[in-house]
C-alpha cells in the first residue's frame, strides 16, 4: 500500500471514529474506537508505514473523546 492510500484509509477510519463519538457519545462507542485503533495500528505496522499515521489517529480521536467527556 502506498503512502497516499494509507493516508486516505487512516483519515477515513479517523473520521469514522470521530463521527461515532460525536453521534453516540464517547462512552457508548469505546469498544468500537478501540477496534478502529487496533486496525490503524495493525495497518501501519503491517505495511511498514514510516509516517506516524497511528499517532495522528490517536491524537485526533482522543481529543474528541476527551472533549465529549467534559
mmCIF file of the N, C-alpha and C atoms, coordinates in Angstrom:
data_MODEL
# 
_entry.id   MODEL 
# 
loop_
_atom_site.group_PDB 
_atom_site.id 
_atom_site.type_symbol 
_atom_site.label_atom_id 
_atom_site.label_alt_id 
_atom_site.label_comp_id 
_atom_site.label_asym_id 
_atom_site.label_entity_id 
_atom_site.label_seq_id 
_atom_site.pdbx_PDB_ins_code 
_atom_site.Cartn_x 
_atom_site.Cartn_y 
_atom_site.Cartn_z 
_atom_site.occupancy 
_atom_site.B_iso_or_equiv 
_atom_site.pdbx_formal_charge 
_atom_site.auth_seq_id 
_atom_site.auth_comp_id 
_atom_site.auth_asym_id 
_atom_site.auth_atom_id 
_atom_site.pdbx_PDB_model_num 
ATOM 1   N N  . UNK A 1 1  ? 0.854   -1.174 0.000  1.00 0.00 ? 1  UNK A N  1 
ATOM 2   C CA . UNK A 1 1  ? 0.000   0.000  0.000  1.00 0.00 ? 1  UNK A CA 1 
ATOM 3   C C  . UNK A 1 1  ? 0.892   1.226  0.000  1.00 0.00 ? 1  UNK A C  1 
ATOM 4   N N  . UNK A 1 2  ? 0.576   2.151  -0.855 1.00 0.00 ? 2  UNK A N  1 
ATOM 5   C CA . UNK A 1 2  ? 1.362   3.369  -0.929 1.00 0.00 ? 2  UNK A CA 1 
ATOM 6   C C  . UNK A 1 2  ? 1.003   4.339  0.189  1.00 0.00 ? 2  UNK A C  1 
ATOM 7   N N  . UNK A 1 3  ? 1.859   5.329  0.356  1.00 0.00 ? 3  UNK A N  1 
ATOM 8   C CA . UNK A 1 3  ? 1.653   6.320  1.414  1.00 0.00 ? 3  UNK A CA 1 
ATOM 9   C C  . UNK A 1 3  ? 0.340   7.084  1.224  1.00 0.00 ? 3  UNK A C  1 
ATOM 10  N N  . UNK A 1 4  ? 0.040   7.448  0.000  1.00 0.00 ? 4  UNK A N  1 
ATOM 11  C CA . UNK A 1 4  ? -1.184  8.213  -0.264 1.00 0.00 ? 4  UNK A CA 1 
ATOM 12  C C  . UNK A 1 4  ? -2.427  7.407  0.109  1.00 0.00 ? 4  UNK A C  1 
ATOM 13  N N  . UNK A 1 5  ? -2.454  6.145  -0.280 1.00 0.00 ? 5  UNK A N  1 
ATOM 14  C CA . UNK A 1 5  ? -3.600  5.295  0.039  1.00 0.00 ? 5  UNK A CA 1 
ATOM 15  C C  . UNK A 1 5  ? -3.692  5.077  1.550  1.00 0.00 ? 5  UNK A C  1 
ATOM 16  N N  . UNK A 1 6  ? -2.559  4.878  2.200  1.00 0.00 ? 6  UNK A N  1 
ATOM 17  C CA . UNK A 1 6  ? -2.552  4.686  3.654  1.00 0.00 ? 6  UNK A CA 1 
ATOM 18  C C  . UNK A 1 6  ? -3.113  5.916  4.361  1.00 0.00 ? 6  UNK A C  1 
ATOM 19  N N  . UNK A 1 7  ? -2.727  7.101  3.899  1.00 0.00 ? 7  UNK A N  1 
ATOM 20  C CA . UNK A 1 7  ? -3.255  8.342  4.483  1.00 0.00 ? 7  UNK A CA 1 
ATOM 21  C C  . UNK A 1 7  ? -4.773  8.415  4.333  1.00 0.00 ? 7  UNK A C  1 
ATOM 22  N N  . UNK A 1 8  ? -5.261  8.059  3.162  1.00 0.00 ? 8  UNK A N  1 
ATOM 23  C CA . UNK A 1 8  ? -6.712  8.093  2.908  1.00 0.00 ? 8  UNK A CA 1 
ATOM 24  C C  . UNK A 1 8  ? -7.441  7.117  3.818  1.00 0.00 ? 8  UNK A C  1 
ATOM 25  N N  . UNK A 1 9  ? -6.916  5.910  3.937  1.00 0.00 ? 9  UNK A N  1 
ATOM 26  C CA . UNK A 1 9  ? -7.557  4.896  4.777  1.00 0.00 ? 9  UNK A CA 1 
ATOM 27  C C  . UNK A 1 9  ? -7.566  5.336  6.235  1.00 0.00 ? 9  UNK A C  1 
ATOM 28  N N  . UNK A 1 10 ? -6.433  5.813  6.735  1.00 0.00 ? 10 UNK A N  1 
ATOM 29  C CA . UNK A 1 10 ? -6.360  6.234  8.136  1.00 0.00 ? 10 UNK A CA 1 
ATOM 30  C C  . UNK A 1 10 ? -7.253  7.442  8.379  1.00 0.00 ? 10 UNK A C  1 
ATOM 31  N N  . UNK A 1 11 ? -7.302  8.378  7.440  1.00 0.00 ? 11 UNK A N  1 
ATOM 32  C CA . UNK A 1 11 ? -8.187  9.534  7.597  1.00 0.00 ? 11 UNK A CA 1 
ATOM 33  C C  . UNK A 1 11 ? -9.635  9.083  7.642  1.00 0.00 ? 11 UNK A C  1 
ATOM 34  N N  . UNK A 1 12 ? -10.015 8.140  6.790  1.00 0.00 ? 12 UNK A N  1 
ATOM 35  C CA . UNK A 1 12 ? -11.385 7.634  6.781  1.00 0.00 ? 12 UNK A CA 1 
ATOM 36  C C  . UNK A 1 12 ? -11.717 6.938  8.104  1.00 0.00 ? 12 UNK A C  1 
ATOM 37  N N  . UNK A 1 13 ? -10.798 6.147  8.630  1.00 0.00 ? 13 UNK A N  1 
ATOM 38  C CA . UNK A 1 13 ? -11.023 5.485  9.912  1.00 0.00 ? 13 UNK A CA 1 
ATOM 39  C C  . UNK A 1 13 ? -11.077 6.503  11.049 1.00 0.00 ? 13 UNK A C  1 
ATOM 40  N N  . UNK A 1 14 ? -10.249 7.531  10.966 1.00 0.00 ? 14 UNK A N  1 
ATOM 41  C CA . UNK A 1 14 ? -10.258 8.597  11.962 1.00 0.00 ? 14 UNK A CA 1 
ATOM 42  C C  . UNK A 1 14 ? -11.586 9.338  11.928 1.00 0.00 ? 14 UNK A C  1 
ATOM 43  N N  . UNK A 1 15 ? -12.036 9.693  10.738 1.00 0.00 ? 15 UNK A N  1 
ATOM 44  C CA . UNK A 1 15 ? -13.317 10.386 10.599 1.00 0.00 ? 15 UNK A CA 1 
ATOM 45  C C  . UNK A 1 15 ? -14.470 9.523  11.104 1.00 0.00 ? 15 UNK A C  1 
ATOM 46  N N  . UNK A 1 16 ? -14.415 8.237  10.850 1.00 0.00 ? 16 UNK A N  1 
ATOM 47  C CA . UNK A 1 16 ? -15.448 7.323  11.330 1.00 0.00 ? 16 UNK A CA 1 
ATOM 48  C C  . UNK A 1 16 ? -15.472 7.291  12.854 1.00 0.00 ? 16 UNK A C  1 
ATOM 49  N N  . UNK A 1 17 ? -14.312 7.196  13.457 1.00 0.00 ? 17 UNK A N  1 
ATOM 50  C CA . UNK A 1 17 ? -14.232 7.167  14.926 1.00 0.00 ? 17 UNK A CA 1 
ATOM 51  C C  . UNK A 1 17 ? -14.766 8.467  15.521 1.00 0.00 ? 17 UNK A C  1 
ATOM 52  N N  . UNK A 1 18 ? -14.391 9.594  14.945 1.00 0.00 ? 18 UNK A N  1 
ATOM 53  C CA . UNK A 1 18 ? -14.840 10.889 15.447 1.00 0.00 ? 18 UNK A CA 1 
ATOM 54  C C  . UNK A 1 18 ? -16.357 11.023 15.298 1.00 0.00 ? 18 UNK A C  1 
ATOM 55  N N  . UNK A 1 19 ? -16.876 10.610 14.157 1.00 0.00 ? 19 UNK A N  1 
ATOM 56  C CA . UNK A 1 19 ? -18.329 10.694 13.936 1.00 0.00 ? 19 UNK A CA 1 
ATOM 57  C C  . UNK A 1 19 ? -19.084 9.827  14.935 1.00 0.00 ? 19 UNK A C  1 
ATOM 58  N N  . UNK A 1 20 ? -18.559 8.655  15.227 1.00 0.00 ? 20 UNK A N  1 
ATOM 59  C CA . UNK A 1 20 ? -19.191 7.792  16.230 1.00 0.00 ? 20 UNK A CA 1 
ATOM 60  C C  . UNK A 1 20 ? -19.199 8.470  17.598 1.00 0.00 ? 20 UNK A C  1 
ATOM 61  N N  . UNK A 1 21 ? -18.090 9.086  17.959 1.00 0.00 ? 21 UNK A N  1 
ATOM 62  C CA . UNK A 1 21 ? -18.002 9.782  19.250 1.00 0.00 ? 21 UNK A CA 1 
ATOM 63  C C  . UNK A 1 21 ? -19.016 10.915 19.310 1.00 0.00 ? 21 UNK A C  1 
ATOM 64  N N  . UNK A 1 22 ? -19.071 11.715 18.251 1.00 0.00 ? 22 UNK A N  1 
ATOM 65  C CA . UNK A 1 22 ? -19.969 12.872 18.236 1.00 0.00 ? 22 UNK A CA 1 
ATOM 66  C C  . UNK A 1 22 ? -21.441 12.464 18.185 1.00 0.00 ? 22 UNK A C  1 
ATOM 67  N N  . UNK A 1 23 ? -21.733 11.390 17.500 1.00 0.00 ? 23 UNK A N  1 
ATOM 68  C CA . UNK A 1 23 ? -23.119 10.959 17.324 1.00 0.00 ? 23 UNK A CA 1 
ATOM 69  C C  . UNK A 1 23 ? -23.638 10.151 18.512 1.00 0.00 ? 23 UNK A C  1 
ATOM 70  N N  . UNK A 1 24 ? -22.827 9.234  18.986 1.00 0.00 ? 24 UNK A N  1 
ATOM 71  C CA . UNK A 1 24 ? -23.299 8.295  20.001 1.00 0.00 ? 24 UNK A CA 1 
ATOM 72  C C  . UNK A 1 24 ? -22.715 8.522  21.387 1.00 0.00 ? 24 UNK A C  1 
ATOM 73  N N  . UNK A 1 25 ? -21.675 9.326  21.479 1.00 0.00 ? 25 UNK A N  1 
ATOM 74  C CA . UNK A 1 25 ? -21.027 9.576  22.768 1.00 0.00 ? 25 UNK A CA 1 
ATOM 75  C C  . UNK A 1 25 ? -19.825 8.674  22.971 1.00 0.00 ? 25 UNK A C  1 
ATOM 76  N N  . UNK A 1 26 ? -18.804 9.225  23.567 1.00 0.00 ? 26 UNK A N  1 
ATOM 77  C CA . UNK A 1 26 ? -17.530 8.517  23.741 1.00 0.00 ? 26 UNK A CA 1 
ATOM 78  C C  . UNK A 1 26 ? -17.685 7.237  24.564 1.00 0.00 ? 26 UNK A C  1 
ATOM 79  N N  . UNK A 1 27 ? -18.470 7.294  25.608 1.00 0.00 ? 27 UNK A N  1 
ATOM 80  C CA . UNK A 1 27 ? -18.631 6.113  26.464 1.00 0.00 ? 27 UNK A CA 1 
ATOM 81  C C  . UNK A 1 27 ? -19.306 4.962  25.729 1.00 0.00 ? 27 UNK A C  1 
ATOM 82  N N  . UNK A 1 28 ? -20.301 5.278  24.912 1.00 0.00 ? 28 UNK A N  1 
ATOM 83  C CA . UNK A 1 28 ? -21.053 4.237  24.219 1.00 0.00 ? 28 UNK A CA 1 
ATOM 84  C C  . UNK A 1 28 ? -20.289 3.580  23.075 1.00 0.00 ? 28 UNK A C  1 
ATOM 85  N N  . UNK A 1 29 ? -19.280 4.245  22.574 1.00 0.00 ? 29 UNK A N  1 
ATOM 86  C CA . UNK A 1 29 ? -18.533 3.693  21.435 1.00 0.00 ? 29 UNK A CA 1 
ATOM 87  C C  . UNK A 1 29 ? -17.090 3.335  21.774 1.00 0.00 ? 29 UNK A C  1 
ATOM 88  N N  . UNK A 1 30 ? -16.779 3.255  23.039 1.00 0.00 ? 30 UNK A N  1 
ATOM 89  C CA . UNK A 1 30 ? -15.393 2.986  23.454 1.00 0.00 ? 30 UNK A CA 1 
ATOM 90  C C  . UNK A 1 30 ? -14.845 1.702  22.833 1.00 0.00 ? 30 UNK A C  1 
ATOM 91  N N  . UNK A 1 31 ? -15.652 0.644  22.801 1.00 0.00 ? 31 UNK A N  1 
ATOM 92  C CA . UNK A 1 31 ? -15.182 -0.619 22.215 1.00 0.00 ? 31 UNK A CA 1 
ATOM 93  C C  . UNK A 1 31 ? -14.966 -0.479 20.709 1.00 0.00 ? 31 UNK A C  1 
ATOM 94  N N  . UNK A 1 32 ? -15.870 0.239  20.045 1.00 0.00 ? 32 UNK A N  1 
ATOM 95  C CA . UNK A 1 32 ? -15.714 0.470  18.598 1.00 0.00 ? 32 UNK A CA 1 
ATOM 96  C C  . UNK A 1 32 ? -14.434 1.243  18.309 1.00 0.00 ? 32 UNK A C  1 
ATOM 97  N N  . UNK A 1 33 ? -14.173 2.254  19.118 1.00 0.00 ? 33 UNK A N  1 
ATOM 98  C CA . UNK A 1 33 ? -12.974 3.081  18.923 1.00 0.00 ? 33 UNK A CA 1 
ATOM 99  C C  . UNK A 1 33 ? -11.722 2.235  19.097 1.00 0.00 ? 33 UNK A C  1 
ATOM 100 N N  . UNK A 1 34 ? -11.725 1.377  20.088 1.00 0.00 ? 34 UNK A N  1 
ATOM 101 C CA . UNK A 1 34 ? -10.547 0.510  20.300 1.00 0.00 ? 34 UNK A CA 1 
ATOM 102 C C  . UNK A 1 34 ? -10.336 -0.447 19.136 1.00 0.00 ? 34 UNK A C  1 
ATOM 103 N N  . UNK A 1 35 ? -11.420 -0.938 18.553 1.00 0.00 ? 35 UNK A N  1 
ATOM 104 C CA . UNK A 1 35 ? -11.287 -1.807 17.369 1.00 0.00 ? 35 UNK A CA 1 
ATOM 105 C C  . UNK A 1 35 ? -10.704 -1.024 16.196 1.00 0.00 ? 35 UNK A C  1 
ATOM 106 N N  . UNK A 1 36 ? -11.200 0.190  15.979 1.00 0.00 ? 36 UNK A N  1 
ATOM 107 C CA . UNK A 1 36 ? -10.660 1.019  14.898 1.00 0.00 ? 36 UNK A CA 1 
ATOM 108 C C  . UNK A 1 36 ? -9.197  1.369  15.160 1.00 0.00 ? 36 UNK A C  1 
ATOM 109 N N  . UNK A 1 37 ? -8.873  1.670  16.414 1.00 0.00 ? 37 UNK A N  1 
ATOM 110 C CA . UNK A 1 37 ? -7.481  1.971  16.783 1.00 0.00 ? 37 UNK A CA 1 
ATOM 111 C C  . UNK A 1 37 ? -6.573  0.785  16.459 1.00 0.00 ? 37 UNK A C  1 
ATOM 112 N N  . UNK A 1 38 ? -7.038  -0.419 16.781 1.00 0.00 ? 38 UNK A N  1 
ATOM 113 C CA . UNK A 1 38 ? -6.249  -1.621 16.508 1.00 0.00 ? 38 UNK A CA 1 
ATOM 114 C C  . UNK A 1 38 ? -6.042  -1.801 15.004 1.00 0.00 ? 38 UNK A C  1 
ATOM 115 N N  . UNK A 1 39 ? -7.080  -1.552 14.218 1.00 0.00 ? 39 UNK A N  1 
ATOM 116 C CA . UNK A 1 39 ? -6.960  -1.653 12.760 1.00 0.00 ? 39 UNK A CA 1 
ATOM 117 C C  . UNK A 1 39 ? -5.909  -0.673 12.241 1.00 0.00 ? 39 UNK A C  1 
ATOM 118 N N  . UNK A 1 40 ? -5.960  0.563  12.722 1.00 0.00 ? 40 UNK A N  1 
ATOM 119 C CA . UNK A 1 40 ? -4.992  1.571  12.276 1.00 0.00 ? 40 UNK A CA 1 
ATOM 120 C C  . UNK A 1 40 ? -3.573  1.154  12.656 1.00 0.00 ? 40 UNK A C  1 
ATOM 121 N N  . UNK A 1 41 ? -3.383  0.741  13.895 1.00 0.00 ? 41 UNK A N  1 
ATOM 122 C CA . UNK A 1 41 ? -2.040  0.351  14.346 1.00 0.00 ? 41 UNK A CA 1 
ATOM 123 C C  . UNK A 1 41 ? -1.543  -0.879 13.575 1.00 0.00 ? 41 UNK A C  1 
ATOM 124 N N  . UNK A 1 42 ? -2.438  -1.847 13.348 1.00 0.00 ? 42 UNK A N  1 
ATOM 125 C CA . UNK A 1 42 ? -2.054  -3.030 12.573 1.00 0.00 ? 42 UNK A CA 1 
ATOM 126 C C  . UNK A 1 42 ? -1.689  -2.660 11.138 1.00 0.00 ? 42 UNK A C  1 
ATOM 127 N N  . UNK A 1 43 ? -2.455  -1.772 10.529 1.00 0.00 ? 43 UNK A N  1 
ATOM 128 C CA . UNK A 1 43 ? -2.190  -1.327 9.162  1.00 0.00 ? 43 UNK A CA 1 
ATOM 129 C C  . UNK A 1 43 ? -0.813  -0.678 9.067  1.00 0.00 ? 43 UNK A C  1 
ATOM 130 N N  . UNK A 1 44 ? -0.520  0.214  9.986  1.00 0.00 ? 44 UNK A N  1 
ATOM 131 C CA . UNK A 1 44 ? 0.764   0.917  9.986  1.00 0.00 ? 44 UNK A CA 1 
ATOM 132 C C  . UNK A 1 44 ? 1.913   -0.074 10.172 1.00 0.00 ? 44 UNK A C  1 
ATOM 133 N N  . UNK A 1 45 ? 1.731   -1.004 11.092 1.00 0.00 ? 45 UNK A N  1 
ATOM 134 C CA . UNK A 1 45 ? 2.788   -1.986 11.349 1.00 0.00 ? 45 UNK A CA 1 
ATOM 135 C C  . UNK A 1 45 ? 2.956   -2.950 10.169 1.00 0.00 ? 45 UNK A C  1 
ATOM 136 N N  . UNK A 1 46 ? 1.855   -3.492 9.675  1.00 0.00 ? 46 UNK A N  1 
ATOM 137 C CA . UNK A 1 46 ? 1.919   -4.474 8.596  1.00 0.00 ? 46 UNK A CA 1 
ATOM 138 C C  . UNK A 1 46 ? 2.577   -3.910 7.339  1.00 0.00 ? 46 UNK A C  1 
ATOM 139 N N  . UNK A 1 47 ? 2.184   -2.689 6.959  1.00 0.00 ? 47 UNK A N  1 
ATOM 140 C CA . UNK A 1 47 ? 2.700   -2.089 5.738  1.00 0.00 ? 47 UNK A CA 1 
ATOM 141 C C  . UNK A 1 47 ? 4.015   -1.359 5.958  1.00 0.00 ? 47 UNK A C  1 
ATOM 142 N N  . UNK A 1 48 ? 4.498   -1.325 7.187  1.00 0.00 ? 48 UNK A N  1 
ATOM 143 C CA . UNK A 1 48 ? 5.782   -0.680 7.465  1.00 0.00 ? 48 UNK A CA 1 
ATOM 144 C C  . UNK A 1 48 ? 5.771   0.805  7.141  1.00 0.00 ? 48 UNK A C  1 
ATOM 145 N N  . UNK A 1 49 ? 4.658   1.443  7.441  1.00 0.00 ? 49 UNK A N  1 
ATOM 146 C CA . UNK A 1 49 ? 4.494   2.860  7.128  1.00 0.00 ? 49 UNK A CA 1 
ATOM 147 C C  . UNK A 1 49 ? 5.294   3.680  8.127  1.00 0.00 ? 49 UNK A C  1 
ATOM 148 N N  . UNK A 1 50 ? 6.202   4.480  7.615  1.00 0.00 ? 50 UNK A N  1 
ATOM 149 C CA . UNK A 1 50 ? 7.065   5.279  8.480  1.00 0.00 ? 50 UNK A CA 1 
ATOM 150 C C  . UNK A 1 50 ? 6.382   6.551  8.955  1.00 0.00 ? 50 UNK A C  1 
ATOM 151 N N  . UNK A 1 51 ? 5.432   7.042  8.179  1.00 0.00 ? 51 UNK A N  1 
ATOM 152 C CA . UNK A 1 51 ? 4.684   8.236  8.588  1.00 0.00 ? 51 UNK A CA 1 
ATOM 153 C C  . UNK A 1 51 ? 3.850   7.888  9.832  1.00 0.00 ? 51 UNK A C  1 
ATOM 154 N N  . UNK A 1 52 ? 3.816   8.756  10.822 1.00 0.00 ? 52 UNK A N  1 
ATOM 155 C CA . UNK A 1 52 ? 3.147   8.427  12.090 1.00 0.00 ? 52 UNK A CA 1 
ATOM 156 C C  . UNK A 1 52 ? 1.614   8.523  12.006 1.00 0.00 ? 52 UNK A C  1 
ATOM 157 N N  . UNK A 1 53 ? 1.024   7.732  11.130 1.00 0.00 ? 53 UNK A N  1 
ATOM 158 C CA . UNK A 1 53 ? -0.428  7.781  10.955 1.00 0.00 ? 53 UNK A CA 1 
ATOM 159 C C  . UNK A 1 53 ? -1.172  7.256  12.175 1.00 0.00 ? 53 UNK A C  1 
ATOM 160 N N  . UNK A 1 54 ? -0.573  6.311  12.873 1.00 0.00 ? 54 UNK A N  1 
ATOM 161 C CA . UNK A 1 54 ? -1.202  5.807  14.097 1.00 0.00 ? 54 UNK A CA 1 
ATOM 162 C C  . UNK A 1 54 ? -1.229  6.892  15.169 1.00 0.00 ? 54 UNK A C  1 
ATOM 163 N N  . UNK A 1 55 ? -0.186  7.694  15.218 1.00 0.00 ? 55 UNK A N  1 
ATOM 164 C CA . UNK A 1 55 ? -0.126  8.810  16.173 1.00 0.00 ? 55 UNK A CA 1 
ATOM 165 C C  . UNK A 1 55 ? -1.188  9.850  15.809 1.00 0.00 ? 55 UNK A C  1 
ATOM 166 N N  . UNK A 1 56 ? -1.357  10.095 14.516 1.00 0.00 ? 56 UNK A N  1 
ATOM 167 C CA . UNK A 1 56 ? -2.394  11.018 14.039 1.00 0.00 ? 56 UNK A CA 1 
ATOM 168 C C  . UNK A 1 56 ? -3.769  10.542 14.501 1.00 0.00 ? 56 UNK A C  1 
ATOM 169 N N  . UNK A 1 57 ? -4.068  9.269  14.270 1.00 0.00 ? 57 UNK A N  1 
ATOM 170 C CA . UNK A 1 57 ? -5.358  8.710  14.681 1.00 0.00 ? 57 UNK A CA 1 
ATOM 171 C C  . UNK A 1 57 ? -5.562  8.888  16.179 1.00 0.00 ? 57 UNK A C  1 
ATOM 172 N N  . UNK A 1 58 ? -4.574  8.474  16.960 1.00 0.00 ? 58 UNK A N  1 
ATOM 173 C CA . UNK A 1 58 ? -4.686  8.547  18.420 1.00 0.00 ? 58 UNK A CA 1 
ATOM 174 C C  . UNK A 1 58 ? -4.926  9.979  18.895 1.00 0.00 ? 58 UNK A C  1 
ATOM 175 N N  . UNK A 1 59 ? -4.166  10.915 18.373 1.00 0.00 ? 59 UNK A N  1 
ATOM 176 C CA . UNK A 1 59 ? -4.276  12.305 18.823 1.00 0.00 ? 59 UNK A CA 1 
ATOM 177 C C  . UNK A 1 59 ? -5.640  12.896 18.475 1.00 0.00 ? 59 UNK A C  1 
ATOM 178 N N  . UNK A 1 60 ? -6.091  12.709 17.239 1.00 0.00 ? 60 UNK A N  1 
ATOM 179 C CA . UNK A 1 60 ? -7.372  13.281 16.805 1.00 0.00 ? 60 UNK A CA 1 
ATOM 180 C C  . UNK A 1 60 ? -8.541  12.654 17.552 1.00 0.00 ? 60 UNK A C  1 
ATOM 181 N N  . UNK A 1 61 ? -8.567  11.343 17.617 1.00 0.00 ? 61 UNK A N  1 
ATOM 182 C CA . UNK A 1 61 ? -9.690  10.654 18.247 1.00 0.00 ? 61 UNK A CA 1 
ATOM 183 C C  . UNK A 1 61 ? -9.712  10.926 19.749 1.00 0.00 ? 61 UNK A C  1 
ATOM 184 N N  . UNK A 1 62 ? -8.563  10.869 20.383 1.00 0.00 ? 62 UNK A N  1 
ATOM 185 C CA . UNK A 1 62 ? -8.518  11.117 21.826 1.00 0.00 ? 62 UNK A CA 1 
ATOM 186 C C  . UNK A 1 62 ? -8.951  12.530 22.180 1.00 0.00 ? 62 UNK A C  1 
ATOM 187 N N  . UNK A 1 63 ? -8.613  13.504 21.332 1.00 0.00 ? 63 UNK A N  1 
ATOM 188 C CA . UNK A 1 63 ? -9.018  14.877 21.618 1.00 0.00 ? 63 UNK A CA 1 
ATOM 189 C C  . UNK A 1 63 ? -10.537 15.016 21.554 1.00 0.00 ? 63 UNK A C  1 
ATOM 190 N N  . UNK A 1 64 ? -11.180 14.346 20.622 1.00 0.00 ? 64 UNK A N  1 
ATOM 191 C CA . UNK A 1 64 ? -12.643 14.408 20.548 1.00 0.00 ? 64 UNK A CA 1 
ATOM 192 C C  . UNK A 1 64 ? -13.278 13.640 21.703 1.00 0.00 ? 64 UNK A C  1 
ATOM 193 N N  . UNK A 1 65 ? -12.705 12.509 22.061 1.00 0.00 ? 65 UNK A N  1 
ATOM 194 C CA . UNK A 1 65 ? -13.251 11.725 23.173 1.00 0.00 ? 65 UNK A CA 1 
ATOM 195 C C  . UNK A 1 65 ? -13.155 12.527 24.483 1.00 0.00 ? 65 UNK A C  1 
ATOM 196 N N  . UNK A 1 66 ? -12.036 13.188 24.706 1.00 0.00 ? 66 UNK A N  1 
ATOM 197 C CA . UNK A 1 66 ? -11.875 13.994 25.921 1.00 0.00 ? 66 UNK A CA 1 
ATOM 198 C C  . UNK A 1 66 ? -12.820 15.186 25.932 1.00 0.00 ? 66 UNK A C  1 
ATOM 199 N N  . UNK A 1 67 ? -13.025 15.796 24.780 1.00 0.00 ? 67 UNK A N  1 
ATOM 200 C CA . UNK A 1 67 ? -13.944 16.939 24.701 1.00 0.00 ? 67 UNK A CA 1 
ATOM 201 C C  . UNK A 1 67 ? -15.379 16.514 25.001 1.00 0.00 ? 67 UNK A C  1 
ATOM 202 N N  . UNK A 1 68 ? -15.742 15.315 24.597 1.00 0.00 ? 68 UNK A N  1 
ATOM 203 C CA . UNK A 1 68 ? -17.080 14.814 24.868 1.00 0.00 ? 68 UNK A CA 1 
ATOM 204 C C  . UNK A 1 68 ? -17.267 14.464 26.341 1.00 0.00 ? 68 UNK A C  1 
ATOM 205 N N  . UNK A 1 69 ? -16.181 14.108 27.005 1.00 0.00 ? 69 UNK A N  1 
ATOM 206 C CA . UNK A 1 69 ? -16.249 13.709 28.420 1.00 0.00 ? 69 UNK A CA 1 
ATOM 207 C C  . UNK A 1 69 ? -16.455 14.910 29.327 1.00 0.00 ? 69 UNK A C  1 
ATOM 208 N N  . UNK A 1 70 ? -16.135 16.094 28.840 1.00 0.00 ? 70 UNK A N  1 
ATOM 209 C CA . UNK A 1 70 ? -16.238 17.301 29.669 1.00 0.00 ? 70 UNK A CA 1 
ATOM 210 C C  . UNK A 1 70 ? -17.651 17.776 29.766 1.00 0.00 ? 70 UNK A C  1 
# 
